[in-house]
Amino acid sequence: MDTPDLEQKKVLVIAYGFPPIAHAGVYRTMRFCRYLPDNGWKPTVITVNESEDIYNDHSLLKRIPDEVQIHRTNILDFWRAIRRYQAKKARREAAHAVLNDQDVPLSRVVRAAKRVERFALSAMLKVFSIPDHMLLWIPFAVARGIRLMRREDFDVIFTTSPPHSEHLAGLILAKIFRKPWVVDFRDPIVDNFHTENLFRVELWLHALLERIIVRFADTVVVVTEYHRHFLKNRYPADSGKFIVIRNGFDPALFRNIQPDIFDRFTILFAGTLYGTITPDFFIRGLARWLETKPPSVKDNVQALFYGTGSEKAGALARDLGIEKVVKTSGLIPHDEIIRKQKGADLLLLIIGYDDKSAGVVTSKIYEYMAVGRPILAIMKESEALDILRDYGKFYHARHDDYLALVKALDDAYEAYLKEGSAGKGEEERLTGFDNSRYDVTVQVRDLVHIFNESNLRRPGIQGEHPAP
């Protein structure tokens, strides 16, 4: 463990995603900022202003120490403005249809105008997504960073993504003030399943952005060995820059939360459904499994989906006639989802089926392991599956193997019947697995070591004078 200096060092954190925003990528940065002060580093965070069209969980702010200063800025985001316009228009048209209580045929001119508008909006959304729609936040982040850097002598600049464009703000500030710059890739830029449907020019721009970041960063932190392998092969001259600090969890958040008690066999999914992370295989497999069981079993089973995109699961369940079994909800406060995870009998983990998803180790896997419940993993052979093998309490099915999925559901349901309920004590659930390696306090010590090493290499210490 690095011993903190008597005088606390300072790190400037640039993070678009930060509480009260409650998307998945926020939690890693939040955990770092929570424990960095205990390890001799005081974070100051630059992030965006709160917005009503981003899901917020204000309870997350209570986990940030008072000494962590948070500076919020405006953002110019045409992508979100277009999405808000589309949502507002859809609601208006739906309300108009209800009031008229009938479908009114549209003229050829009106239909053509609507097609042109949809095409134009789609094209604009595409343009404003290169490389991501947060690109125009950079001037605001840099301006606030300059003000802060002139006021305080930060020892290190730390940027975390996605969105990947925000690293450019860190690069600009690091060059102006000649400070060490540590980059955190929570997801890959190039080796990412999001890039599957990009045009050639978009792929080129993503690759260019990655080259620029790797070229000028002092250290590049990644969350998987898979990602580090590809980066080292692409940039052999910079291979020493790449360091793995995995995602993890904060044990303190789980100790005093009591589990919800469910009155039936409960499968729970918490996360985001998007791209190749779809509920289709599981929902169809669940329907097949229920067909093999007596009708009474359907009344003793529920599958709960929480998070963005969960409505996809609900729609397919209705098509298959199991809408009473599959229940969906949007995002809910973090404490509440932990209670439900603790009370569930089976936690559903879905990772995409494409080749690039083989390197995805979602942060949700660590939270699932933290509550100590059995996990149903739908994924191909991957680094995430190796972690689950270490965990031990899991069932596995590939995305096309319905026999394996039905057997997994059989085994999990049989275990539930033997257990009697999901209400076992916390100590009993967490026995047999050492999860300390995924403890955030261990990860923070690794990050502190990087900061300390980077600070020792800073130009001002090497005999040069930092920029004013």
C-alpha positions in Angstrom: 0.0 0.0 0.0 1.3 3.5 -0.8 1.7 5.6 2.3 0.1 9.0 1.8 2.4 12.1 2.1 1.7 14.4 5.0 0.5 16.9 2.5 -2.5 15.6 0.5 -1.9 15.5 -3.3 -4.6 16.7 -5.7 -6.1 15.1 -8.8 -8.3 16.8 -11.3 -11.0 14.3 -12.4 -12.8 14.9 -15.7 -15.9 12.7 -15.9 -19.0 13.3 -17.9 -20.8 10.6 -16.0 -20.9 11.4 -12.3 -23.5 11.4 -9.6 -26.4 12.1 -9.5 -26.3 10.5 -13.0 -26.9 6.8 -12.3 -25.7 5.0 -15.5 -23.5 1.9 -15.0 -20.2 3.7 -15.8 -20.7 6.2 -13.0 -20.1 3.8 -10.2 -16.4 3.1 -10.9 -15.5 6.8 -10.8 -17.7 7.4 -7.8 -15.9 4.6 -5.9 -12.5 6.0 -6.8 -13.5 9.5 -5.6 -15.0 8.1 -2.4 -11.7 6.4 -1.3 -9.0 8.5 -2.9 -9.0 11.0 0.1 -8.2 8.1 2.5 -5.2 7.3 0.4 -3.7 10.8 0.3 -5.3 12.1 -2.9 -8.0 14.8 -3.0 -10.2 14.7 -6.1 -11.8 17.7 -7.7 -14.3 16.7 -10.3 -15.4 18.5 -13.5 -18.7 17.1 -14.8 -21.9 18.3 -16.5 -24.9 20.1 -15.1 -27.8 18.0 -13.9 -30.4 17.3 -16.5 -34.0 16.0 -16.3 -33.6 13.8 -19.4 -30.8 11.7 -17.8 -31.7 9.3 -15.0 -30.6 10.7 -11.7 -30.2 9.0 -8.3 -29.4 11.8 -5.8 -28.7 9.3 -3.1 -25.4 8.5 -4.8 -24.2 12.0 -3.9 -24.3 10.9 -0.2 -21.4 8.5 -1.0 -19.1 11.3 -2.1 -17.0 12.8 0.8 -17.6 16.5 1.5 -14.0 17.3 0.7 -14.5 16.2 -2.9 -15.3 19.4 -4.9 -17.7 19.0 -7.8 -17.7 21.6 -10.6 -20.6 21.3 -13.1 -20.6 23.0 -16.5 -23.0 23.6 -19.3 -22.9 21.4 -22.4 -23.8 21.9 -26.1 -25.5 18.6 -27.0 -27.4 18.7 -30.3 -27.9 14.9 -30.1 -29.8 15.0 -26.9 -31.8 18.0 -28.1 -32.9 16.0 -31.2 -33.8 13.0 -29.0 -35.9 15.3 -26.8 -37.6 16.7 -29.9 -38.4 13.2 -31.2 -39.8 12.1 -27.8 -41.9 15.2 -27.5 -43.3 14.8 -31.0 -44.1 11.1 -30.5 -46.0 11.9 -27.3 -47.9 14.7 -29.1 -48.8 12.4 -32.0 -49.9 9.7 -29.6 -52.1 12.1 -27.7 -53.6 13.4 -31.0 -54.5 9.9 -32.1 -56.2 9.1 -28.8 -58.3 12.3 -29.0 -59.4 11.6 -32.6 -60.0 7.9 -31.7 -59.3 6.9 -35.2 -56.6 6.6 -37.8 -56.8 9.5 -40.2 -55.3 8.7 -43.6 -52.4 11.1 -44.4 -52.0 12.7 -47.8 -49.1 11.7 -50.0 -47.4 15.1 -49.4 -47.6 14.7 -45.6 -46.3 11.2 -45.7 -43.4 12.3 -47.9 -42.6 15.2 -45.5 -42.6 12.9 -42.6 -40.1 10.6 -44.3 -37.8 13.5 -45.2 -38.0 14.7 -41.6 -37.2 11.2 -40.2 -34.2 10.9 -42.6 -32.9 14.4 -41.7 -33.2 13.7 -38.0 -31.5 10.3 -38.3 -28.7 11.9 -40.3 -28.2 14.6 -37.8 -28.2 12.1 -34.9 -25.5 10.2 -36.8 -23.3 13.3 -37.4 -23.6 14.4 -33.8 -22.5 10.9 -32.6 -19.0 11.1 -34.1 -17.1 10.1 -32.1 -19.8 10.6 -29.5 -22.4 13.3 -28.8 -20.4 14.7 -25.9 -17.7 16.1 -28.1 -19.0 19.6 -27.7 -18.6 19.4 -24.0 -14.8 19.7 -24.4 -14.7 23.5 -24.6 -16.7 23.8 -21.4 -14.6 21.2 -19.6 -11.4 22.8 -20.7 -12.5 26.3 -19.8 -13.4 25.2 -16.3 -10.2 23.2 -16.1 -8.1 26.2 -16.9 -9.8 28.2 -14.2 -9.2 25.5 -11.6 -5.6 24.8 -12.7 -4.7 28.4 -12.3 -6.2 28.5 -8.9 -4.8 25.2 -7.6 -1.7 23.1 -8.3 -3.1 19.7 -9.3 -0.6 16.9 -9.4 -2.3 14.7 -11.9 -5.2 14.9 -14.4 -7.4 11.9 -14.6 -10.0 11.3 -17.4 -12.4 8.4 -17.6 -14.6 7.2 -20.5 -16.9 6.5 -22.2 -17.7 9.0 -23.6 -14.3 8.8 -25.1 -14.2 12.4 -26.5 -13.8 13.8 -23.0 -10.2 12.5 -23.0 -9.4 15.4 -25.4 -10.1 17.8 -22.5 -7.6 16.0 -20.4 -5.0 16.1 -23.2 -5.5 19.9 -23.7 -5.1 20.7 -20.1 -2.1 18.3 -19.6 -0.3 20.0 -22.5 -1.1 23.6 -21.4 -0.1 23.0 -17.8 2.4 20.2 -18.4 0.9 17.8 -15.9 0.8 14.0 -15.9 -2.3 12.6 -17.5 -3.8 9.2 -16.6 -6.5 7.8 -18.9 -9.2 5.3 -17.7 -10.9 3.2 -20.5 -14.0 1.7 -18.9 -14.8 0.4 -22.4 -12.6 0.1 -25.5 -12.8 2.6 -28.3 -11.9 0.4 -31.2 -12.4 -3.2 -29.8 -16.0 -2.5 -28.9 -19.2 -4.2 -30.2 -20.6 -0.7 -30.6 -18.4 -0.2 -33.6 -20.0 -3.1 -35.6 -22.4 -0.8 -37.6 -20.1 2.2 -38.0 -19.2 3.6 -41.4 -15.6 3.5 -42.5 -15.0 7.1 -41.8 -16.4 6.7 -38.3 -14.1 3.7 -37.7 -11.1 5.7 -38.9 -12.0 8.6 -36.5 -12.4 6.2 -33.6 -9.0 4.7 -34.4 -7.5 8.2 -34.7 -8.9 9.2 -31.3 -7.4 6.1 -29.7 -4.0 6.8 -31.3 -3.9 10.3 -30.0 -4.9 9.3 -26.5 -2.4 6.5 -26.3 0.4 8.7 -27.8 0.1 11.5 -25.2 -1.2 9.8 -22.1 1.3 8.9 -19.3 -0.7 5.8 -18.3 -3.7 4.1 -19.8 -5.8 2.1 -17.4 -8.1 -0.6 -18.7 -10.6 -3.0 -17.0 -9.8 -6.3 -18.7 -6.8 -8.3 -19.8 -8.5 -8.7 -23.2 -8.4 -5.0 -23.8 -4.8 -4.6 -22.7 -3.8 -7.5 -25.0 -5.2 -5.7 -28.1 -3.8 -2.3 -27.1 -0.3 -3.8 -26.5 -0.4 -5.5 -29.9 -1.5 -2.3 -31.7 0.9 0.0 -29.9 4.0 -2.1 -29.1 6.1 1.1 -28.5 3.7 2.1 -25.7 3.0 -1.3 -24.3 4.3 -0.3 -20.9 1.6 2.3 -20.5 -1.3 -0.2 -20.3 -2.3 -1.3 -16.8 -5.4 -3.3 -15.7 -7.5 -2.2 -12.8 -10.6 -4.2 -12.9 -14.1 -3.1 -12.0 -15.3 -4.1 -8.5 -17.6 -3.2 -5.7 -17.7 -1.3 -2.5 -18.4 -3.8 0.4 -19.6 -1.0 2.6 -22.6 -0.5 0.4 -23.9 -4.0 0.9 -23.5 -4.6 4.6 -26.5 -2.8 6.0 -29.0 -3.4 3.3 -31.6 -6.1 4.1 -32.8 -8.3 1.2 -36.3 -8.0 -0.2 -38.4 -11.2 0.5 -40.1 -12.6 -2.6 -42.9 -15.2 -2.4 -41.9 -17.1 -5.5 -38.9 -18.2 -7.5 -37.4 -14.9 -8.6 -35.0 -14.3 -11.5 -33.7 -10.8 -11.6 -31.9 -8.8 -14.3 -30.4 -5.4 -13.5 -28.6 -3.5 -16.2 -29.0 -2.1 -19.7 -30.2 -4.0 -22.7 -28.7 -2.6 -25.9 -26.8 -3.7 -29.0 -26.2 -7.5 -28.9 -27.1 -7.5 -25.1 -30.7 -8.6 -25.7 -33.3 -10.5 -23.6 -34.6 -12.5 -26.5 -32.8 -15.8 -25.9 -33.6 -15.8 -22.2 -37.3 -14.9 -22.7 -37.8 -17.6 -25.4 -35.9 -20.1 -23.2 -38.0 -19.2 -20.2 -41.2 -19.8 -22.2 -39.9 -23.2 -23.4 -39.0 -24.2 -19.8 -42.4 -23.2 -18.5 -44.0 -25.3 -21.2 -42.3 -28.4 -19.7 -43.7 -27.6 -16.2 -47.2 -28.0 -14.7 -49.3 -24.9 -15.0 -48.9 -24.2 -11.3 -45.2 -23.5 -11.8 -46.0 -20.4 -13.8 -47.7 -18.9 -10.8 -44.6 -19.6 -8.7 -42.0 -18.0 -11.0 -41.3 -14.4 -11.9 -38.5 -12.8 -13.9 -37.9 -9.1 -13.0 -36.1 -6.8 -15.4 -34.8 -3.4 -14.1 -32.9 -0.9 -16.3 -32.8 0.9 -19.6 -34.2 -1.2 -22.4 -36.2 -3.6 -20.1 -39.3 -2.9 -22.1 -37.9 -5.2 -24.8 -38.2 -8.1 -22.5 -41.8 -7.2 -21.7 -42.8 -6.9 -25.3 -41.4 -10.3 -26.2 -43.0 -11.9 -23.1 -46.4 -10.6 -24.2 -45.9 -12.1 -27.7 -45.1 -15.4 -26.1 -47.9 -15.3 -23.5 -45.8 -15.1 -20.4 -46.4 -11.4 -19.6 -47.6 -12.4 -16.1 -44.2 -14.0 -15.4 -42.0 -11.3 -16.9 -42.2 -7.9 -15.2 -40.2 -4.9 -16.3 -39.3 -1.5 -14.8 -36.9 1.3 -15.7 -33.9 2.4 -13.5 -34.5 2.5 -9.8 -32.3 3.8 -6.9 -29.1 1.8 -6.3 -30.0 0.9 -2.7 -33.3 -0.5 -3.9 -31.8 -2.7 -6.6 -29.3 -4.1 -4.1 -32.2 -5.1 -1.8 -33.8 -6.9 -4.7 -30.6 -8.6 -5.8 -30.0 -9.9 -2.3 -33.6 -11.3 -2.2 -33.5 -12.9 -5.7 -33.0 -16.6 -6.2 -31.1 -16.2 -9.5 -29.4 -13.2 -11.0 -29.4 -13.0 -14.8 -26.3 -11.8 -16.5 -26.3 -11.3 -20.3 -23.3 -10.4 -22.4 -23.5 -9.9 -26.2 -23.0 -12.8 -28.6 -20.7 -11.0 -31.1 -16.9 -11.6 -31.3 -16.0 -8.3 -29.6 -18.2 -9.1 -26.6 -15.7 -11.8 -25.7 -13.7 -9.1 -23.9 -16.6 -7.5 -22.1 -16.6 -7.9 -18.3 -19.5 -5.8 -17.2 -19.3 -4.1 -13.8 -22.6 -5.8 -13.0 -20.8 -9.2 -12.5 -19.0 -7.9 -9.5 -22.1 -6.5 -7.9 -23.8 -9.8 -8.4 -21.0 -11.6 -6.8 -21.0 -9.1 -3.9 -24.5 -10.2 -2.9 -23.5 -13.8 -3.0 -26.5 -15.2 -5.0 -26.4 -17.8 -7.9 -25.9 -16.3 -11.3 -27.3 -17.4 -14.7 -24.7 -16.3 -17.3 -25.7 -16.1 -20.9 -22.5 -15.6 -22.8 -19.9 -17.2 -24.9 -16.5 -18.3 -23.6 -14.9 -15.2 -22.3 -12.9 -13.5 -19.6 -16.1 -12.8 -17.7 -16.9 -16.6 -17.7 -13.4 -17.3 -16.2 -14.2 -14.9 -13.4 -17.5 -16.7 -12.8 -15.7 -20.0 -12.7 -13.7 -18.6 -9.8 -16.9 -17.5 -8.1 -18.4 -21.0 -8.5 -22.1 -20.3 -7.9 -23.3 -19.9 -11.5 -25.1 -21.6 -14.4 -24.0 -21.0 -18.0 -25.7 -21.2 -21.4 -24.5 -19.9 -24.8 -26.9 -17.7 -26.7 -28.0 -20.5 -29.0 -28.1 -23.4 -26.5 -31.7 -23.8 -25.3 -31.1 -27.2 -23.8 -28.4 -25.7 -21.5 -30.7 -22.8 -20.6 -33.6 -25.1 -19.8 -31.4 -27.4 -17.7 -30.0 -24.3 -15.8 -33.5 -23.2 -15.0 -34.4 -26.7 -13.9 -31.4 -26.9 -11.6 -31.9 -23.4 -10.2 -35.6 -24.0 -9.5 -34.9 -27.3 -7.9 -32.3 -25.6 -5.6 -35.0 -23.0 -4.8 -37.5 -25.7 -3.8 -34.9 -27.3 -1.6 -33.9 -24.0 0.0 -37.5 -23.2 0.8 -37.1 -19.4 0.1 -34.6 -16.8 -0.8 -34.4 -15.6 2.7 -31.1 -17.1 3.8 -28.8 -15.2 6.1 -26.2 -12.9 4.7 -23.3 -14.8 6.2 -24.5 -18.1 4.7 -24.8 -16.6 1.3 -21.3 -15.2 1.2 -19.3 -18.2 2.4 -16.9 -20.1 0.2 -15.7 -17.2 -2.1 -13.0 -14.7 -1.4 -14.1 -11.6 -3.2 -11.5 -9.3 -1.6 -9.6 -9.0 -4.9 -12.6 -7.1 -6.3 -12.8 -4.8 -3.3 -12.6 -1.1 -4.4 -10.1 -0.3 -1.6 -7.6 -2.6 -3.3 -8.3 -1.0 -6.7 -7.9 2.5 -5.3 -4.5 1.6 -3.9 -3.5 0.4 -7.4 -4.7 3.7 -8.8 -2.9 5.7 -6.1 0.3 3.9 -7.1 -0.2 5.0 -10.7 -0.8 8.6 -9.6 2.3 8.6 -7.3 4.5 7.2 -10.1 3.1 9.7 -12.6 3.6 12.5 -10.2 7.3 11.6 -9.8 7.7 11.8 -13.5 6.0 15.2 -13.9 8.1 17.8 -15.8 8.3 20.2 -12.8 10.0 17.5 -10.8 12.4 16.7 -13.6 13.9 20.2 -13.5 11.5 22.0 -15.8 9.0 24.6 -14.8 5.3 23.9 -15.2 3.3 26.3 -17.2 1.6 29.0 -15.2 
